[in-house]
Amino acid sequence: MRQLYDTTKKLSGNRRKPERPVKSKEGKVITNIEEQQNRWVEHFKELLNRPAPLNPPNIEAAPTDLPINVGPPTIEEISMAIRQIKSGKAAGPDNIQQRH
């Protein structure tokens, strides 16, 4: 099987997607690798170092007292969980079949 894969790969050739060109702010294509790297640095500095918005949106905080039981499980919950575990299988819906 490995030989088939290797042969197919050799026959199909290198099918890498061509890299997208890096452009300057003026829209000119940058061909020099060092200039491309400098442009990426400049781009991310501008992107990540923006000033805070003048009018931040007014977002209300979510309620913190949700009706969730975070205490220890009851005997009934444990019994139900044990009944749902099938013999010879891992617990949980992982869809992995048992080997025979």
Residue pairs with C-beta under 8 A, 6 or more apart in sequence:
21 29
21 30
22 29
22 30
22 36
22 39
22 40
23 29
23 30
23 39
24 30
24 39
30 36
30 39
73 81
81 91
85 91
88 98
89 96
89 98
90 96
